[in-house]
Amino acid sequence: MQIGMPPYIHDLRNGKEATVTVQGEGVVKAKPDVVVLTIGVRTEGTNVKQAQEENAALSTQLLASLKQLGITEQNIKTLSYTITPQYEHVNEKAILRGYQVEHLYEIIVLNVQKAGEVYEAAVANGANVAKGLVFRVSDPNAYYKQALVLAVQNAQEKARTIASTYSLNINPIPISLVEESSQMPREFVAYSAVHSGAPPIQSGELEIISTVRAVFTYI
């Protein structure tokens, strides 16, 4: 129920049916079964070609290690590829000292328990940039449907509680039912630095939330 909203509304004016309006909420918790890593390779060189060649070699090594762990090409994609000039200031003058090349990949791991192993292998084979990871469930719509059912049931329970308080006879079937909002599951965890060794990745649980607004008649 939203703050500032009355718990119910009834209207007996002008011969209208008396109604009760409530907001129902359903929450379902789900264990993530997919993790998405954002990992990349960053290199520097005095010229663009040197930095690109080194980056390409490390990236090839990185991708080979991921495929050895069973990560398919469909679950690896480039997010960005950037070339950035690097300057240093000497006597208030900007002097070009080289170039930085960064290649970022999105890696989908279809087994949460394997995420730490994938991360460790990536770092051991050239990855030196980590932007973080995202936990997901592979079929969020199935969980959302459960949350929607719970939201409708919650609205009915609220309406019955209001009716019971005032000794009213309420119609259990609403004359209006509107899906107000939904919150699909997603959880973000960031790493501040790349480190060696498999990190202890804990996925926890994600919440899927559905909210409905229902109008019931009563006598």
C-alpha positions in Angstrom: 0.0 0.0 0.0 1.5 3.3 -1.0 2.2 5.9 1.7 -0.4 8.7 1.6 -3.1 6.5 -0.1 -6.2 5.6 1.9 -6.5 1.9 2.6 -9.9 1.8 0.9 -12.3 4.1 -1.0 -16.1 3.7 -1.0 -18.7 5.7 -2.9 -22.4 5.6 -2.2 -23.2 8.9 -3.9 -25.7 9.3 -6.8 -26.8 5.6 -6.6 -23.4 4.2 -7.4 -22.3 0.8 -6.2 -20.3 0.9 -3.0 -16.7 -0.1 -3.7 -13.5 -0.8 -1.9 -10.2 -0.1 -3.7 -7.0 -1.9 -2.4 -3.5 -2.4 -3.6 -2.0 -5.9 -3.5 1.6 -6.9 -3.6 3.2 -10.2 -4.4 6.9 -11.1 -3.8 8.7 -14.2 -5.0 12.3 -15.0 -4.2 14.5 -16.8 -6.7 18.0 -18.3 -6.6 20.0 -16.9 -9.6 21.1 -19.5 -12.1 23.0 -17.2 -14.5 25.8 -14.7 -13.9 27.1 -12.1 -16.4 30.7 -11.0 -16.1 32.1 -7.9 -17.6 35.9 -8.5 -18.1 38.4 -7.0 -20.4 42.0 -6.5 -21.5 43.8 -3.1 -21.3 47.2 -2.6 -22.9 49.5 0.4 -23.5 52.1 1.1 -26.1 54.2 4.0 -27.5 52.3 3.6 -30.7 48.8 2.4 -31.6 50.0 -0.7 -33.5 52.0 -2.0 -30.6 49.2 -1.5 -28.1 46.7 -3.2 -30.5 48.9 -6.2 -31.2 49.5 -6.8 -27.5 45.8 -6.4 -26.8 44.9 -8.8 -29.6 47.3 -11.5 -28.3 46.0 -11.3 -24.8 42.4 -11.2 -25.9 42.9 -14.3 -28.0 44.5 -16.1 -25.0 41.6 -15.0 -22.8 38.9 -16.2 -25.2 40.7 -19.6 -25.6 40.7 -20.1 -21.9 37.0 -19.3 -21.6 36.2 -21.8 -24.4 38.2 -24.5 -22.6 35.8 -24.0 -19.6 32.8 -24.6 -21.9 31.8 -21.0 -22.5 30.4 -20.9 -26.0 30.9 -18.1 -28.6 27.2 -17.2 -28.3 27.8 -16.4 -24.6 30.8 -14.1 -25.3 30.4 -10.7 -26.9 32.4 -7.5 -27.2 30.9 -4.6 -25.3 33.4 -2.0 -26.3 36.8 -1.5 -28.0 38.5 1.8 -27.4 41.8 3.5 -28.3 42.8 6.4 -26.0 45.8 8.7 -26.5 47.9 9.0 -23.3 49.4 12.4 -22.5 51.8 13.7 -19.9 52.2 17.4 -19.0 55.7 18.8 -19.1 56.2 22.5 -18.5 52.5 23.1 -19.0 52.6 21.3 -22.4 50.7 18.1 -23.2 53.1 15.6 -24.7 51.8 12.4 -26.3 53.5 9.4 -24.6 51.5 6.6 -26.1 48.2 4.9 -26.5 45.9 2.8 -24.4 43.7 0.1 -25.9 40.9 -1.5 -24.0 38.7 -4.4 -25.1 35.7 -5.2 -22.9 33.7 -8.5 -23.1 30.4 -9.6 -21.7 30.6 -13.2 -20.6 27.4 -15.2 -19.7 28.0 -18.1 -17.4 25.1 -20.5 -17.2 26.2 -22.0 -13.9 26.6 -19.6 -10.9 28.9 -22.1 -9.1 31.3 -21.8 -12.0 31.5 -18.1 -12.0 34.5 -17.9 -9.7 36.4 -20.4 -11.8 35.7 -18.5 -15.0 36.8 -15.2 -13.3 40.0 -16.8 -12.1 40.8 -18.3 -15.6 40.2 -14.9 -17.2 42.6 -13.1 -14.9 45.2 -15.8 -15.4 45.0 -15.5 -19.2 45.2 -11.8 -19.8 42.2 -10.0 -18.3 43.2 -7.0 -16.2 39.9 -5.1 -16.2 36.8 -6.1 -14.3 33.7 -3.9 -14.3 31.6 -6.2 -12.2 28.9 -8.9 -12.5 25.2 -9.3 -12.7 23.1 -12.2 -11.3 20.0 -13.2 -13.2 17.4 -16.0 -13.4 17.1 -17.6 -16.8 13.2 -17.5 -16.8 12.1 -14.4 -14.9 8.6 -14.4 -16.4 7.8 -17.7 -14.7 8.6 -16.2 -11.3 6.8 -12.9 -12.2 3.6 -14.9 -12.9 3.8 -16.4 -9.4 4.3 -12.9 -7.9 1.3 -11.6 -9.9 -0.9 -14.4 -8.5 0.2 -13.5 -5.0 -0.5 -9.9 -5.6 -4.1 -10.6 -6.6 -4.5 -12.9 -3.6 -3.1 -10.2 -1.3 -5.6 -7.6 -2.7 -8.5 -10.1 -2.0 -7.3 -10.6 1.5 -7.1 -6.9 2.1 -10.6 -6.4 0.8 -11.9 -9.2 3.0 -10.2 -7.7 6.0 -11.8 -4.3 5.4 -15.2 -5.9 4.8 -14.9 -7.9 8.0 -14.0 -4.9 10.0 -17.2 -3.1 9.0 -19.4 -6.3 8.8 -19.8 -5.9 5.1 -20.6 -8.5 2.5 -18.0 -8.2 -0.2 -18.0 -9.6 -3.8 -14.7 -11.7 -4.0 -14.4 -11.0 -7.8 -13.1 -7.4 -8.4 -14.9 -5.2 -11.0 -11.5 -3.7 -11.9 -8.0 -5.2 -11.7 -5.0 -3.2 -12.9 -1.4 -4.3 -12.9 0.3 -1.2 -11.5 4.0 -2.1 -11.4 6.5 -4.9 -11.7 10.1 -5.4 -10.6 12.0 -8.0 -12.5 15.0 -9.5 -10.8 18.5 -8.1 -11.2 21.4 -7.8 -8.7 24.6 -6.0 -9.3 27.9 -6.6 -7.6 31.0 -4.6 -8.4 34.7 -5.4 -8.1 37.1 -2.6 -7.2 40.2 -4.3 -8.7 41.3 -7.4 -10.6 42.9 -10.0 -8.3 44.3 -13.5 -8.7 42.6 -16.5 -7.3 38.9 -17.5 -7.6 36.8 -14.9 -5.7 34.2 -16.3 -3.3 31.1 -15.2 -5.3 27.8 -15.5 -3.4 24.7 -14.9 -5.4 22.1 -14.7 -2.6 18.5 -14.4 -3.7 16.7 -12.1 -6.0 13.2 -10.6 -5.4 10.5 -10.4 -8.1 7.7 -8.0 -7.1 4.3 -7.4 -8.6 1.7 -4.8 -7.6 -2.0 -4.6 -8.6 -4.8 -2.3 -7.8 -8.2 -3.9 -7.4 -11.7 -2.5 -6.9 -14.3 -4.7 -5.1 -18.1 -4.0 -4.6 -19.8 -4.7 -1.3 -23.3 -4.4 0.2 
